[in-house]
Amino acid sequence: MSKKRKSLTKEEIDVIAQYQWANITDIMNIGAIGRNKARDVFNIISDMFYGEKDKVHNGLVPMDMVLEYFCIPKINVVSINNDVNI
């Protein structure tokens, strides 16, 4: 019997989504999926990102593509000090 993964809250996803790159653990957490399914998702995104080019085997894919795969809207980072005179 498989173990049910805990779905992350919006705030937890926002923290992970701030990074530029995602690894398999990030994909597991964002998608609430297991390691094997996360590897499948990683390979799909990796193939889309690298296309015909040689793949870089660093275990990372763009976070934007991960969020897009799971239909999660990107967060907008807003600067708190917009009107500071330097």
Distance bins in CASP14 RR format, pairs under 12 A and 6 or more apart:
PFRMAT RR
TARGET T0000
AUTHOR 0000-0000-0000
RMODE 2
METHOD distances of the structure
MODEL  1
2 33 0 0 0 0 0 1 0 0 0 0 0
2 34 0 0 0 0 1 0 0 0 0 0 0
2 35 0 0 0 0 0 1 0 0 0 0 0
2 36 0 0 0 0 0 1 0 0 0 0 0
2 37 0 0 0 0 0 1 0 0 0 0 0
3 28 0 0 0 0 0 1 0 0 0 0 0
3 32 0 0 0 0 0 1 0 0 0 0 0
3 33 0 0 0 0 0 1 0 0 0 0 0
3 34 0 0 0 0 1 0 0 0 0 0 0
3 35 0 0 0 0 0 1 0 0 0 0 0
4 32 0 0 0 0 1 0 0 0 0 0 0
4 33 0 0 0 0 0 1 0 0 0 0 0
4 34 0 0 0 0 0 1 0 0 0 0 0
5 25 0 0 0 0 0 1 0 0 0 0 0
5 27 0 0 0 0 0 1 0 0 0 0 0
5 28 1 0 0 1 0 0 0 0 0 0 0
5 29 0 0 0 0 1 0 0 0 0 0 0
5 30 0 0 0 0 0 1 0 0 0 0 0
5 31 1 0 0 1 0 0 0 0 0 0 0
5 32 1 0 1 0 0 0 0 0 0 0 0
5 33 1 0 0 1 0 0 0 0 0 0 0
5 34 1 0 0 1 0 0 0 0 0 0 0
5 35 0 0 0 0 0 1 0 0 0 0 0
5 37 0 0 0 0 1 0 0 0 0 0 0
5 38 0 0 0 0 1 0 0 0 0 0 0
6 12 0 0 0 0 1 0 0 0 0 0 0
6 28 0 0 0 0 0 1 0 0 0 0 0
6 29 0 0 0 0 1 0 0 0 0 0 0
6 30 0 0 0 0 0 1 0 0 0 0 0
6 31 0 0 0 0 0 1 0 0 0 0 0
6 32 1 0 0 1 0 0 0 0 0 0 0
6 33 0 0 0 0 0 1 0 0 0 0 0
6 34 0 0 0 0 0 1 0 0 0 0 0
7 13 0 0 0 0 1 0 0 0 0 0 0
7 28 0 0 0 0 0 1 0 0 0 0 0
7 29 0 0 0 0 1 0 0 0 0 0 0
7 30 0 0 0 0 1 0 0 0 0 0 0
7 31 1 0 0 1 0 0 0 0 0 0 0
7 32 1 0 1 0 0 0 0 0 0 0 0
7 33 0 0 0 0 0 1 0 0 0 0 0
7 70 0 0 0 0 0 1 0 0 0 0 0
7 72 0 0 0 0 0 1 0 0 0 0 0
8 14 0 0 0 0 1 0 0 0 0 0 0
8 15 0 0 0 0 1 0 0 0 0 0 0
8 16 1 0 0 1 0 0 0 0 0 0 0
8 17 0 0 0 0 0 1 0 0 0 0 0
8 26 0 0 0 0 0 1 0 0 0 0 0
8 27 0 0 0 0 0 1 0 0 0 0 0
8 28 0 0 0 0 0 1 0 0 0 0 0
8 29 1 0 1 0 0 0 0 0 0 0 0
8 30 1 0 0 1 0 0 0 0 0 0 0
8 31 0 0 0 0 1 0 0 0 0 0 0
8 32 1 0 0 1 0 0 0 0 0 0 0
8 33 0 0 0 0 0 1 0 0 0 0 0
8 70 0 0 0 0 0 1 0 0 0 0 0
8 72 0 0 0 0 0 1 0 0 0 0 0
9 15 0 0 0 0 1 0 0 0 0 0 0
9 16 0 0 0 0 0 1 0 0 0 0 0
9 29 0 0 0 0 0 1 0 0 0 0 0
9 30 0 0 0 0 0 1 0 0 0 0 0
9 32 0 0 0 0 0 1 0 0 0 0 0
10 16 0 0 0 0 0 1 0 0 0 0 0
10 17 0 0 0 0 1 0 0 0 0 0 0
10 30 0 0 0 0 0 1 0 0 0 0 0
10 72 0 0 0 0 1 0 0 0 0 0 0
10 73 0 0 0 0 0 1 0 0 0 0 0
10 75 0 0 0 0 1 0 0 0 0 0 0
11 17 0 0 0 0 0 1 0 0 0 0 0
11 18 0 0 0 0 0 1 0 0 0 0 0
11 75 0 0 0 0 0 1 0 0 0 0 0
12 18 0 0 0 0 0 1 0 0 0 0 0
12 26 0 0 0 0 0 1 0 0 0 0 0
12 29 1 0 0 1 0 0 0 0 0 0 0
12 30 0 0 0 0 1 0 0 0 0 0 0
12 31 0 0 0 0 0 1 0 0 0 0 0
12 32 0 0 0 0 0 1 0 0 0 0 0
12 72 0 0 0 0 0 1 0 0 0 0 0
13 19 0 0 0 0 0 1 0 0 0 0 0
13 22 0 0 0 0 0 1 0 0 0 0 0
13 26 0 0 0 0 1 0 0 0 0 0 0
13 27 0 0 0 0 0 1 0 0 0 0 0
13 29 0 0 0 0 1 0 0 0 0 0 0
13 30 1 0 0 1 0 0 0 0 0 0 0
13 31 0 0 0 0 1 0 0 0 0 0 0
13 32 0 0 0 0 0 1 0 0 0 0 0
13 63 0 0 0 0 0 1 0 0 0 0 0
13 66 0 0 0 0 0 1 0 0 0 0 0
13 67 0 0 0 0 1 0 0 0 0 0 0
13 70 0 0 0 0 1 0 0 0 0 0 0
13 72 1 0 0 1 0 0 0 0 0 0 0
13 73 0 0 0 0 0 1 0 0 0 0 0
13 74 0 0 0 0 0 1 0 0 0 0 0
13 75 0 0 0 0 1 0 0 0 0 0 0
14 30 0 0 0 0 0 1 0 0 0 0 0
14 63 0 0 0 0 0 1 0 0 0 0 0
14 67 0 0 0 0 0 1 0 0 0 0 0
14 72 0 0 0 0 1 0 0 0 0 0 0
14 73 0 0 0 0 0 1 0 0 0 0 0
14 74 0 0 0 0 0 1 0 0 0 0 0
14 75 1 0 1 0 0 0 0 0 0 0 0
14 76 0 0 0 0 0 1 0 0 0 0 0
14 77 0 0 0 0 1 0 0 0 0 0 0
15 26 0 0 0 0 0 1 0 0 0 0 0
15 29 0 0 0 0 0 1 0 0 0 0 0
15 30 0 0 0 0 0 1 0 0 0 0 0
15 63 0 0 0 0 0 1 0 0 0 0 0
15 75 0 0 0 0 1 0 0 0 0 0 0
16 22 1 0 0 1 0 0 0 0 0 0 0
16 23 0 0 0 0 0 1 0 0 0 0 0
16 25 0 0 0 0 1 0 0 0 0 0 0
16 26 1 0 1 0 0 0 0 0 0 0 0
16 27 0 0 0 0 1 0 0 0 0 0 0
16 28 0 0 0 0 0 1 0 0 0 0 0
16 29 1 0 0 1 0 0 0 0 0 0 0
16 30 1 0 0 1 0 0 0 0 0 0 0
16 31 0 0 0 0 0 1 0 0 0 0 0
16 63 1 0 0 1 0 0 0 0 0 0 0
16 66 0 0 0 0 1 0 0 0 0 0 0
16 67 0 0 0 0 1 0 0 0 0 0 0
16 70 0 0 0 0 0 1 0 0 0 0 0
16 72 0 0 0 0 0 1 0 0 0 0 0
16 75 0 0 0 0 0 1 0 0 0 0 0
17 26 0 0 0 0 1 0 0 0 0 0 0
17 27 0 0 0 0 0 1 0 0 0 0 0
17 29 0 0 0 0 0 1 0 0 0 0 0
17 30 1 0 0 1 0 0 0 0 0 0 0
17 31 0 0 0 0 0 1 0 0 0 0 0
17 62 0 0 0 0 0 1 0 0 0 0 0
17 63 1 0 0 1 0 0 0 0 0 0 0
17 64 0 0 0 0 1 0 0 0 0 0 0
17 65 0 0 0 0 0 1 0 0 0 0 0
17 66 0 0 0 0 1 0 0 0 0 0 0
17 67 1 0 1 0 0 0 0 0 0 0 0
17 68 0 0 0 0 0 1 0 0 0 0 0
17 70 0 0 0 0 0 1 0 0 0 0 0
17 72 1 0 0 1 0 0 0 0 0 0 0
17 73 0 0 0 0 1 0 0 0 0 0 0
17 74 1 0 0 1 0 0 0 0 0 0 0
17 75 1 0 1 0 0 0 0 0 0 0 0
17 76 0 0 0 0 0 1 0 0 0 0 0
17 77 0 0 0 0 1 0 0 0 0 0 0
18 26 0 0 0 0 0 1 0 0 0 0 0
18 63 0 0 0 0 1 0 0 0 0 0 0
18 64 0 0 0 0 0 1 0 0 0 0 0
18 67 0 0 0 0 0 1 0 0 0 0 0
18 74 0 0 0 0 0 1 0 0 0 0 0
18 75 1 0 0 1 0 0 0 0 0 0 0
18 76 0 0 0 0 0 1 0 0 0 0 0
18 77 1 0 0 1 0 0 0 0 0 0 0
19 25 0 0 0 0 0 1 0 0 0 0 0
19 26 1 0 0 1 0 0 0 0 0 0 0
19 29 0 0 0 0 0 1 0 0 0 0 0
19 30 0 0 0 0 0 1 0 0 0 0 0
19 60 0 0 0 0 1 0 0 0 0 0 0
19 61 0 0 0 0 0 1 0 0 0 0 0
19 62 0 0 0 0 1 0 0 0 0 0 0
19 63 1 0 1 0 0 0 0 0 0 0 0
19 64 0 0 0 0 0 1 0 0 0 0 0
19 66 0 0 0 0 1 0 0 0 0 0 0
19 67 0 0 0 0 0 1 0 0 0 0 0
19 75 0 0 0 0 0 1 0 0 0 0 0
19 77 0 0 0 0 0 1 0 0 0 0 0
20 26 0 0 0 0 0 1 0 0 0 0 0
20 60 0 0 0 0 1 0 0 0 0 0 0
20 61 0 0 0 0 0 1 0 0 0 0 0
20 62 1 0 0 1 0 0 0 0 0 0 0
20 63 1 0 1 0 0 0 0 0 0 0 0
20 64 0 0 0 0 1 0 0 0 0 0 0
20 65 0 0 0 0 0 1 0 0 0 0 0
20 66 0 0 0 0 0 1 0 0 0 0 0
20 67 0 0 0 0 0 1 0 0 0 0 0
20 74 0 0 0 0 0 1 0 0 0 0 0
20 77 0 0 0 0 0 1 0 0 0 0 0
21 27 0 0 0 0 0 1 0 0 0 0 0
21 42 0 0 0 0 0 1 0 0 0 0 0
21 45 0 0 0 0 0 1 0 0 0 0 0
21 46 0 0 0 0 0 1 0 0 0 0 0
21 49 0 0 0 0 0 1 0 0 0 0 0
21 56 0 0 0 0 0 1 0 0 0 0 0
21 58 0 0 0 0 1 0 0 0 0 0 0
21 59 0 0 0 0 1 0 0 0 0 0 0
21 60 1 0 1 0 0 0 0 0 0 0 0
21 61 1 0 0 1 0 0 0 0 0 0 0
21 62 1 0 0 1 0 0 0 0 0 0 0
21 63 1 0 0 1 0 0 0 0 0 0 0
21 64 0 0 0 0 1 0 0 0 0 0 0
21 65 0 0 0 0 0 1 0 0 0 0 0
21 66 0 0 0 0 1 0 0 0 0 0 0
22 28 0 0 0 0 1 0 0 0 0 0 0
22 29 0 0 0 0 1 0 0 0 0 0 0
22 30 1 0 0 1 0 0 0 0 0 0 0
22 31 0 0 0 0 0 1 0 0 0 0 0
22 38 0 0 0 0 1 0 0 0 0 0 0
22 41 0 0 0 0 1 0 0 0 0 0 0
22 42 0 0 0 0 1 0 0 0 0 0 0
22 45 0 0 0 0 1 0 0 0 0 0 0
22 46 0 0 0 0 0 1 0 0 0 0 0
22 49 0 0 0 0 0 1 0 0 0 0 0
22 58 0 0 0 0 0 1 0 0 0 0 0
22 59 0 0 0 0 1 0 0 0 0 0 0
22 60 1 0 0 1 0 0 0 0 0 0 0
22 61 1 0 1 0 0 0 0 0 0 0 0
22 62 1 0 0 1 0 0 0 0 0 0 0
22 63 1 0 1 0 0 0 0 0 0 0 0
22 64 0 0 0 0 1 0 0 0 0 0 0
22 65 0 0 0 0 1 0 0 0 0 0 0
22 66 1 0 1 0 0 0 0 0 0 0 0
22 67 0 0 0 0 1 0 0 0 0 0 0
22 68 0 0 0 0 0 1 0 0 0 0 0
22 69 0 0 0 0 1 0 0 0 0 0 0
22 70 0 0 0 0 0 1 0 0 0 0 0
22 72 0 0 0 0 0 1 0 0 0 0 0
23 29 0 0 0 0 0 1 0 0 0 0 0
23 30 0 0 0 0 0 1 0 0 0 0 0
23 35 0 0 0 0 0 1 0 0 0 0 0
23 38 0 0 0 0 1 0 0 0 0 0 0
23 39 0 0 0 0 0 1 0 0 0 0 0
23 41 0 0 0 0 0 1 0 0 0 0 0
23 42 0 0 0 0 1 0 0 0 0 0 0
23 45 0 0 0 0 0 1 0 0 0 0 0
23 46 0 0 0 0 0 1 0 0 0 0 0
23 58 0 0 0 0 1 0 0 0 0 0 0
23 59 1 0 1 0 0 0 0 0 0 0 0
23 60 1 0 1 0 0 0 0 0 0 0 0
23 61 0 0 0 0 1 0 0 0 0 0 0
23 62 0 0 0 0 0 1 0 0 0 0 0
23 63 0 0 0 0 1 0 0 0 0 0 0
23 66 0 0 0 0 1 0 0 0 0 0 0
24 30 0 0 0 0 0 1 0 0 0 0 0
24 31 0 0 0 0 0 1 0 0 0 0 0
24 33 0 0 0 0 0 1 0 0 0 0 0
24 34 0 0 0 0 1 0 0 0 0 0 0
24 35 1 0 0 1 0 0 0 0 0 0 0
24 36 0 0 0 0 0 1 0 0 0 0 0
24 37 0 0 0 0 0 1 0 0 0 0 0
24 38 1 0 1 0 0 0 0 0 0 0 0
24 39 1 0 0 1 0 0 0 0 0 0 0
24 40 0 0 0 0 0 1 0 0 0 0 0
24 41 0 0 0 0 1 0 0 0 0 0 0
24 42 1 0 1 0 0 0 0 0 0 0 0
24 43 0 0 0 0 0 1 0 0 0 0 0
24 45 0 0 0 0 0 1 0 0 0 0 0
24 46 0 0 0 0 0 1 0 0 0 0 0
24 58 0 0 0 0 0 1 0 0 0 0 0
24 59 1 0 0 1 0 0 0 0 0 0 0
24 60 0 0 0 0 1 0 0 0 0 0 0
24 61 0 0 0 0 1 0 0 0 0 0 0
24 66 0 0 0 0 0 1 0 0 0 0 0
25 31 0 0 0 0 0 1 0 0 0 0 0
25 33 0 0 0 0 0 1 0 0 0 0 0
25 34 0 0 0 0 0 1 0 0 0 0 0
25 35 0 0 0 0 1 0 0 0 0 0 0
25 38 1 0 0 1 0 0 0 0 0 0 0
25 39 0 0 0 0 0 1 0 0 0 0 0
25 42 0 0 0 0 0 1 0 0 0 0 0
25 59 0 0 0 0 0 1 0 0 0 0 0
25 60 0 0 0 0 0 1 0 0 0 0 0
25 66 0 0 0 0 0 1 0 0 0 0 0
26 33 0 0 0 0 0 1 0 0 0 0 0
26 38 0 0 0 0 1 0 0 0 0 0 0
26 41 0 0 0 0 0 1 0 0 0 0 0
26 42 0 0 0 0 1 0 0 0 0 0 0
26 45 0 0 0 0 0 1 0 0 0 0 0
26 59 0 0 0 0 0 1 0 0 0 0 0
26 60 0 0 0 0 1 0 0 0 0 0 0
26 61 0 0 0 0 1 0 0 0 0 0 0
26 62 0 0 0 0 0 1 0 0 0 0 0
26 63 1 0 0 1 0 0 0 0 0 0 0
26 65 0 0 0 0 0 1 0 0 0 0 0
26 66 1 0 0 1 0 0 0 0 0 0 0
26 67 0 0 0 0 0 1 0 0 0 0 0
26 69 0 0 0 0 0 1 0 0 0 0 0
26 70 0 0 0 0 0 1 0 0 0 0 0
27 33 1 0 0 1 0 0 0 0 0 0 0
27 34 0 0 0 0 1 0 0 0 0 0 0
27 35 0 0 0 0 1 0 0 0 0 0 0
27 36 0 0 0 0 0 1 0 0 0 0 0
27 37 0 0 0 0 1 0 0 0 0 0 0
27 38 1 0 1 0 0 0 0 0 0 0 0
27 39 0 0 0 0 1 0 0 0 0 0 0
27 40 0 0 0 0 1 0 0 0 0 0 0
27 41 1 0 1 0 0 0 0 0 0 0 0
27 42 1 0 1 0 0 0 0 0 0 0 0
27 43 0 0 0 0 0 1 0 0 0 0 0
27 44 0 0 0 0 0 1 0 0 0 0 0
27 45 0 0 0 0 1 0 0 0 0 0 0
27 46 0 0 0 0 0 1 0 0 0 0 0
27 59 0 0 0 0 0 1 0 0 0 0 0
27 60 0 0 0 0 0 1 0 0 0 0 0
27 61 1 0 0 1 0 0 0 0 0 0 0
27 62 0 0 0 0 0 1 0 0 0 0 0
27 63 0 0 0 0 1 0 0 0 0 0 0
27 65 0 0 0 0 0 1 0 0 0 0 0
27 66 1 0 1 0 0 0 0 0 0 0 0
27 67 0 0 0 0 0 1 0 0 0 0 0
27 69 0 0 0 0 1 0 0 0 0 0 0
27 70 0 0 0 0 1 0 0 0 0 0 0
27 72 0 0 0 0 0 1 0 0 0 0 0
28 34 1 0 1 0 0 0 0 0 0 0 0
28 35 1 0 0 1 0 0 0 0 0 0 0
28 36 0 0 0 0 1 0 0 0 0 0 0
28 37 0 0 0 0 1 0 0 0 0 0 0
28 38 1 0 1 0 0 0 0 0 0 0 0
28 39 0 0 0 0 1 0 0 0 0 0 0
28 40 0 0 0 0 0 1 0 0 0 0 0
28 41 0 0 0 0 1 0 0 0 0 0 0
28 42 0 0 0 0 1 0 0 0 0 0 0
28 66 0 0 0 0 0 1 0 0 0 0 0
28 70 0 0 0 0 0 1 0 0 0 0 0
29 35 0 0 0 0 0 1 0 0 0 0 0
29 38 0 0 0 0 1 0 0 0 0 0 0
29 41 0 0 0 0 0 1 0 0 0 0 0
29 66 0 0 0 0 0 1 0 0 0 0 0
29 70 0 0 0 0 0 1 0 0 0 0 0
29 72 0 0 0 0 0 1 0 0 0 0 0
30 37 0 0 0 0 0 1 0 0 0 0 0
30 38 0 0 0 0 1 0 0 0 0 0 0
30 41 0 0 0 0 1 0 0 0 0 0 0
30 42 0 0 0 0 0 1 0 0 0 0 0
30 45 0 0 0 0 0 1 0 0 0 0 0
30 61 0 0 0 0 0 1 0 0 0 0 0
30 63 0 0 0 0 1 0 0 0 0 0 0
30 65 0 0 0 0 0 1 0 0 0 0 0
30 66 1 0 0 1 0 0 0 0 0 0 0
30 67 1 0 0 1 0 0 0 0 0 0 0
30 68 0 0 0 0 0 1 0 0 0 0 0
30 69 0 0 0 0 1 0 0 0 0 0 0
30 70 1 0 1 0 0 0 0 0 0 0 0
30 71 0 0 0 0 0 1 0 0 0 0 0
30 72 1 0 0 1 0 0 0 0 0 0 0
31 37 0 0 0 0 1 0 0 0 0 0 0
31 38 1 0 0 1 0 0 0 0 0 0 0
31 40 0 0 0 0 0 1 0 0 0 0 0
31 41 1 0 0 1 0 0 0 0 0 0 0
31 42 0 0 0 0 0 1 0 0 0 0 0
31 66 0 0 0 0 1 0 0 0 0 0 0
31 67 0 0 0 0 0 1 0 0 0 0 0
31 69 0 0 0 0 1 0 0 0 0 0 0
31 70 1 0 1 0 0 0 0 0 0 0 0
31 71 0 0 0 0 0 1 0 0 0 0 0
31 72 0 0 0 0 1 0 0 0 0 0 0
32 38 0 0 0 0 0 1 0 0 0 0 0
32 41 0 0 0 0 0 1 0 0 0 0 0
32 70 0 0 0 0 1 0 0 0 0 0 0
32 72 0 0 0 0 0 1 0 0 0 0 0
33 39 0 0 0 0 1 0 0 0 0 0 0
33 40 0 0 0 0 1 0 0 0 0 0 0
33 41 1 0 0 1 0 0 0 0 0 0 0
33 42 0 0 0 0 0 1 0 0 0 0 0
33 66 0 0 0 0 0 1 0 0 0 0 0
33 69 0 0 0 0 0 1 0 0 0 0 0
33 70 0 0 0 0 1 0 0 0 0 0 0
34 40 0 0 0 0 1 0 0 0 0 0 0
34 41 0 0 0 0 1 0 0 0 0 0 0
34 42 0 0 0 0 0 1 0 0 0 0 0
35 41 0 0 0 0 0 1 0 0 0 0 0
35 42 0 0 0 0 1 0 0 0 0 0 0
36 42 0 0 0 0 0 1 0 0 0 0 0
36 43 0 0 0 0 0 1 0 0 0 0 0
37 43 0 0 0 0 0 1 0 0 0 0 0
37 44 0 0 0 0 0 1 0 0 0 0 0
37 69 0 0 0 0 0 1 0 0 0 0 0
37 70 0 0 0 0 0 1 0 0 0 0 0
38 44 0 0 0 0 0 1 0 0 0 0 0
38 45 0 0 0 0 0 1 0 0 0 0 0
38 59 0 0 0 0 0 1 0 0 0 0 0
38 61 0 0 0 0 0 1 0 0 0 0 0
38 66 0 0 0 0 1 0 0 0 0 0 0
38 69 0 0 0 0 0 1 0 0 0 0 0
38 70 0 0 0 0 0 1 0 0 0 0 0
39 45 0 0 0 0 0 1 0 0 0 0 0
39 46 0 0 0 0 0 1 0 0 0 0 0
39 59 0 0 0 0 0 1 0 0 0 0 0
39 61 0 0 0 0 0 1 0 0 0 0 0
40 46 0 0 0 0 0 1 0 0 0 0 0
40 47 0 0 0 0 0 1 0 0 0 0 0
40 69 0 0 0 0 0 1 0 0 0 0 0
41 47 0 0 0 0 0 1 0 0 0 0 0
41 48 0 0 0 0 0 1 0 0 0 0 0
41 61 0 0 0 0 1 0 0 0 0 0 0
41 65 0 0 0 0 1 0 0 0 0 0 0
41 66 1 0 0 1 0 0 0 0 0 0 0
41 67 0 0 0 0 0 1 0 0 0 0 0
41 68 0 0 0 0 0 1 0 0 0 0 0
41 69 1 0 0 1 0 0 0 0 0 0 0
41 70 0 0 0 0 1 0 0 0 0 0 0
42 48 0 0 0 0 0 1 0 0 0 0 0
42 49 0 0 0 0 0 1 0 0 0 0 0
42 50 0 0 0 0 0 1 0 0 0 0 0
42 55 0 0 0 0 0 1 0 0 0 0 0
42 57 0 0 0 0 0 1 0 0 0 0 0
42 58 0 0 0 0 0 1 0 0 0 0 0
42 59 1 0 0 1 0 0 0 0 0 0 0
42 60 0 0 0 0 1 0 0 0 0 0 0
42 61 1 0 0 1 0 0 0 0 0 0 0
42 62 0 0 0 0 0 1 0 0 0 0 0
42 65 0 0 0 0 0 1 0 0 0 0 0
42 66 0 0 0 0 1 0 0 0 0 0 0
42 69 0 0 0 0 1 0 0 0 0 0 0
43 49 0 0 0 0 0 1 0 0 0 0 0
43 50 0 0 0 0 0 1 0 0 0 0 0
43 51 0 0 0 0 0 1 0 0 0 0 0
43 55 0 0 0 0 1 0 0 0 0 0 0
43 57 0 0 0 0 0 1 0 0 0 0 0
43 59 0 0 0 0 0 1 0 0 0 0 0
43 61 0 0 0 0 1 0 0 0 0 0 0
43 69 0 0 0 0 0 1 0 0 0 0 0
44 50 0 0 0 0 0 1 0 0 0 0 0
44 51 0 0 0 0 0 1 0 0 0 0 0
44 61 0 0 0 0 1 0 0 0 0 0 0
44 65 0 0 0 0 1 0 0 0 0 0 0
44 66 0 0 0 0 0 1 0 0 0 0 0
44 68 0 0 0 0 0 1 0 0 0 0 0
44 69 1 0 0 1 0 0 0 0 0 0 0
44 70 0 0 0 0 0 1 0 0 0 0 0
45 51 0 0 0 0 0 1 0 0 0 0 0
45 55 0 0 0 0 0 1 0 0 0 0 0
45 59 0 0 0 0 0 1 0 0 0 0 0
45 60 0 0 0 0 0 1 0 0 0 0 0
45 61 1 0 1 0 0 0 0 0 0 0 0
45 62 1 0 0 1 0 0 0 0 0 0 0
45 63 0 0 0 0 0 1 0 0 0 0 0
45 64 0 0 0 0 1 0 0 0 0 0 0
45 65 1 0 1 0 0 0 0 0 0 0 0
45 66 1 0 0 1 0 0 0 0 0 0 0
45 67 0 0 0 0 0 1 0 0 0 0 0
45 68 0 0 0 0 1 0 0 0 0 0 0
45 69 1 0 0 1 0 0 0 0 0 0 0
45 70 0 0 0 0 0 1 0 0 0 0 0
46 53 0 0 0 0 0 1 0 0 0 0 0
46 54 0 0 0 0 0 1 0 0 0 0 0
46 55 1 0 0 1 0 0 0 0 0 0 0
46 56 0 0 0 0 1 0 0 0 0 0 0
46 57 0 0 0 0 1 0 0 0 0 0 0
46 58 0 0 0 0 0 1 0 0 0 0 0
46 59 0 0 0 0 1 0 0 0 0 0 0
46 60 0 0 0 0 1 0 0 0 0 0 0
46 61 1 0 1 0 0 0 0 0 0 0 0
46 62 0 0 0 0 1 0 0 0 0 0 0
46 65 0 0 0 0 1 0 0 0 0 0 0
46 66 0 0 0 0 0 1 0 0 0 0 0
46 69 0 0 0 0 0 1 0 0 0 0 0
47 53 0 0 0 0 0 1 0 0 0 0 0
47 55 0 0 0 0 1 0 0 0 0 0 0
47 61 0 0 0 0 1 0 0 0 0 0 0
47 65 0 0 0 0 0 1 0 0 0 0 0
47 69 0 0 0 0 0 1 0 0 0 0 0
48 55 0 0 0 0 0 1 0 0 0 0 0
48 61 0 0 0 0 1 0 0 0 0 0 0
48 62 0 0 0 0 1 0 0 0 0 0 0
48 64 0 0 0 0 0 1 0 0 0 0 0
48 65 1 0 0 1 0 0 0 0 0 0 0
48 66 0 0 0 0 0 1 0 0 0 0 0
48 68 0 0 0 0 1 0 0 0 0 0 0
48 69 0 0 0 0 1 0 0 0 0 0 0
49 55 0 0 0 0 1 0 0 0 0 0 0
49 56 0 0 0 0 1 0 0 0 0 0 0
49 58 0 0 0 0 0 1 0 0 0 0 0
49 59 0 0 0 0 0 1 0 0 0 0 0
49 60 0 0 0 0 1 0 0 0 0 0 0
49 61 1 0 1 0 0 0 0 0 0 0 0
49 62 1 0 0 1 0 0 0 0 0 0 0
49 63 0 0 0 0 0 1 0 0 0 0 0
49 64 0 0 0 0 1 0 0 0 0 0 0
49 65 1 0 0 1 0 0 0 0 0 0 0
49 66 0 0 0 0 0 1 0 0 0 0 0
49 68 0 0 0 0 0 1 0 0 0 0 0
49 69 0 0 0 0 0 1 0 0 0 0 0
50 56 1 0 0 1 0 0 0 0 0 0 0
50 57 0 0 0 0 0 1 0 0 0 0 0
50 58 0 0 0 0 0 1 0 0 0 0 0
50 59 0 0 0 0 0 1 0 0 0 0 0
50 60 0 0 0 0 0 1 0 0 0 0 0
50 61 0 0 0 0 1 0 0 0 0 0 0
50 62 0 0 0 0 0 1 0 0 0 0 0
50 65 0 0 0 0 0 1 0 0 0 0 0
55 61 0 0 0 0 0 1 0 0 0 0 0
56 62 0 0 0 0 0 1 0 0 0 0 0
60 66 0 0 0 0 0 1 0 0 0 0 0
61 67 0 0 0 0 0 1 0 0 0 0 0
61 68 0 0 0 0 0 1 0 0 0 0 0
61 69 0 0 0 0 1 0 0 0 0 0 0
62 68 0 0 0 0 1 0 0 0 0 0 0
62 69 0 0 0 0 0 1 0 0 0 0 0
62 74 0 0 0 0 0 1 0 0 0 0 0
63 69 0 0 0 0 0 1 0 0 0 0 0
63 70 0 0 0 0 0 1 0 0 0 0 0
63 72 0 0 0 0 0 1 0 0 0 0 0
63 74 0 0 0 0 1 0 0 0 0 0 0
63 75 0 0 0 0 0 1 0 0 0 0 0
64 70 0 0 0 0 0 1 0 0 0 0 0
64 72 0 0 0 0 0 1 0 0 0 0 0
64 73 0 0 0 0 0 1 0 0 0 0 0
64 74 1 0 0 1 0 0 0 0 0 0 0
64 75 0 0 0 0 0 1 0 0 0 0 0
65 72 0 0 0 0 0 1 0 0 0 0 0
65 74 0 0 0 0 0 1 0 0 0 0 0
66 72 0 0 0 0 1 0 0 0 0 0 0
66 74 0 0 0 0 0 1 0 0 0 0 0
67 73 1 0 0 1 0 0 0 0 0 0 0
67 74 1 0 1 0 0 0 0 0 0 0 0
67 75 0 0 0 0 1 0 0 0 0 0 0
68 74 0 0 0 0 1 0 0 0 0 0 0
END
